[in-house]
Amino acid sequence: MEPKDLLFPLIGALWASGNLIFSVMVEANKIRDRVILGRDGNLTFDIEHRKMMIRNDWLPFAAFVTFACLGFGTLAFGSPYLLAKTDQASAWPIAILVGVASVLMGLIWTPSAYRDLTAMRRSIAQATDEGNA
């Protein structure tokens, strides 16, 4: 394998990380909004259903994005080792670029996801308190 043979898979990994984060972000934000508002259009969700949406929909999305981005980054960092020792040096710049970008996407997503989770749990706690009042 030559260094140029590694270019397209690495660019593909970068594209996949970016596409993944933006696609899942849209879906995760829709779920977040349903949980916080407690409704979707004319459909109203009870507290248990909202908790279930967090547990079964939102948390898996959030975890998948984080681990997938970190996984793509790890693969990118390890990809130069697929080449002969003499060719590795020319592959490192793109591998580092793709690896750092992928890992950063996952790391930047994580605090944002935590803030969303906190907001969803707070809205459920408030709805529970209002229901008990």
LINQUI-V810336 format. One record per residue. SS is DSSP state (@ for helix, = for strand, . for the rest). Layout:
ss=SS
ss=SS
This chain:
ss=.
ss=.
ss=@
ss=@
ss=@
ss=@
ss=@
ss=@
ss=@
ss=@
ss=@
ss=@
ss=@
ss=@
ss=@
ss=@
ss=@
ss=@
ss=@
ss=@
ss=@
ss=@
ss=@
ss=@
ss=@
ss=@
ss=@
ss=@
ss=@
ss=@
ss=@
ss=@
ss=@
ss=@
ss=@
ss=@
ss=@
ss=.
ss==
ss==
ss=.
ss=.
ss==
ss==
ss=.
ss=.
ss=@
ss=@
ss=@
ss=@
ss=@
ss=@
ss=@
ss=@
ss=@
ss=@
ss=@
ss=@
ss=@
ss=@
ss=@
ss=@
ss=@
ss=@
ss=@
ss=@
ss=@
ss=@
ss=@
ss=@
ss=@
ss=@
ss=@
ss=@
ss=@
ss=@
ss=@
ss=@
ss=@
ss=@
ss=@
ss=@
ss=.
ss=.
ss=@
ss=@
ss=@
ss=@
ss=@
ss=@
ss=@
ss=@
ss=@
ss=@
ss=@
ss=@
ss=@
ss=@
ss=@
ss=@
ss=@
ss=@
ss=@
ss=@
ss=@
ss=@
ss=@
ss=@
ss=@
ss=@
ss=@
ss=@
ss=@
ss=@
ss=@
ss=@
ss=@
ss=@
ss=@
ss=@
ss=@
ss=@
ss=@
ss=@
ss=@
ss=@
ss=@
ss=@
ss=@
ss=@
ss=@
ss=@
ss=.
